[in-house]
């Protein structure tokens, strides 16, 4: 399922609390059953969409420093 530009703009985007504020971050927004990710410097650019379970697995691995 694709999101329209209007739908993307209306999402509740947020950055990590650990963001240092220099603009080199990603933002995430939950959608129905999925999580979308975008570059905070290019909010009109492309978004990546992941299922909620894939996103949870990514976060669990990242917290254990197991991302390669």
FENCOR-V564401 format. One record per pair of residues at least 24 apart in sequence whose ideal C-beta (glycine too) atoms are under 10 Angstrom apart, sorted by the first residue. I is the first residue (numbers start at 1). J is the second residue. If there is no record, write none. Layout:
BEGIN
i-><I | I>
j-><J | J>
END
This chain:
BEGIN
i-><1 | 1 | 1 | 1 | 1 | 2 | 3 | 3 | 3 | 3 | 3 | 3 | 5 | 5 | 7 | 7 | 8 | 8 | 8 | 8 | 8 | 8 | 9 | 9 | 11 | 11 | 11 | 13 | 13 | 13 | 13 | 13 | 15 | 16 | 28 | 30 | 35>
j-><31 | 32 | 33 | 34 | 49 | 49 | 29 | 31 | 34 | 36 | 47 | 49 | 44 | 47 | 31 | 36 | 36 | 38 | 43 | 44 | 46 | 47 | 43 | 44 | 36 | 38 | 47 | 37 | 38 | 40 | 43 | 47 | 40 | 40 | 55 | 55 | 59>
END
